[in-house]
Amino acid sequence: MVAADNLPKNSPESKKLEFDLSAYLKERQKLVETALDKSLAIVYPQKIYEAMRYSLLAGGKRLRPILCLATCEMTGGNIEMSMPTACALEMIHTMSLIHDDLPAMDNDDYRRGKLTNHKVYGDDVAILAGDGLLAYAFEYVATHTQNVPPFQVLQVISRLGRAVGAAGLVGGQVVDLEMEGKTDVPLETLNFIHNHKTAALLEASVVCGGILASASPEKLQRLSRYSQNIGLAFQIVDDILDITATQEQLGKTAGKDQKAQKVTYPSLWGLEESKKQAQLLVEAACAELEPFGEQAKPLIALAYFITSRNN
Ligand code: GRG
């Protein structure tokens, strides 16, 4: 779990907003942790449930569930109706991390400050733990969402499916793997990779929150543009942190991109320009929230958190 005390309580953005992001994140992370813990019991065969829970409850910022809850509230819904989808988003995100860390992909030993799933349970069980979490995410939305019309639940399930599959995470990961070892990756391809690998699930987190609260198509469009912008900003900052943060801060191996000579935003633009671009994207994201007025404070603060975070 990220220490909320590290968050930008006194940053210019949170002062301007008069919004205590640190307290907000602490409270929301606690709600999400409790809901995730309750969502998955250990039954027979214990081994697979233990492996699924090992990564699901390993901490992390819980950004995707928090974005979903915040958007649902901003558009007139509430935490109860969005918590099952928030949990499902974290299950999907966690499974993508488990598979990403496998020797056949990024081959990482640490994630969220702990040994990766395959290091503890073996490659075979780690693959199955990822599969188990992915399937359960969809089951969980379908069986646990309350006080939302069935058509909207169906729309959420459909948006999640699109974000995960070849039109989303899987598609982004495939192109990322194809680009391994290449030094002439064009910006267009880099953007494709990260719009799919990173931004697609962040977009689904925000848009699903709006769908659950019956937001209008115009509002959903704005939410979609907000989240695409924060999604790309998130990845630019991720690339920057790979260079500037320590393994302890990141909870995973630092400096991996440079070591693998991977094309990243800082390798194309340099650190300063990358920071500037991330800031511009966050500003563009926040401009989309103007019609939501005061209610948009949490989503604006979360957007600025993306550029000021240190893990
Ligand atoms: C989804 C079916 C399916 C398979 C997985 C491996 C893969 C396909 C996709 C890779 C997706 C991936 C790992 C993208 C990177 C996204 C990213 C920036 C992760 C870090 O997110 P944080 O910083 O992590 O929010 P925490 O630990 O805080 O939750």
Residues whose N, C-alpha, C, O or C-beta is under 5 A from the ligand:
A	BS01	GRG	G60 K61 R62 L63 S96 L97 H99 D100 R112 V164 L169 V170 Q173 K197 T198 D238 N311
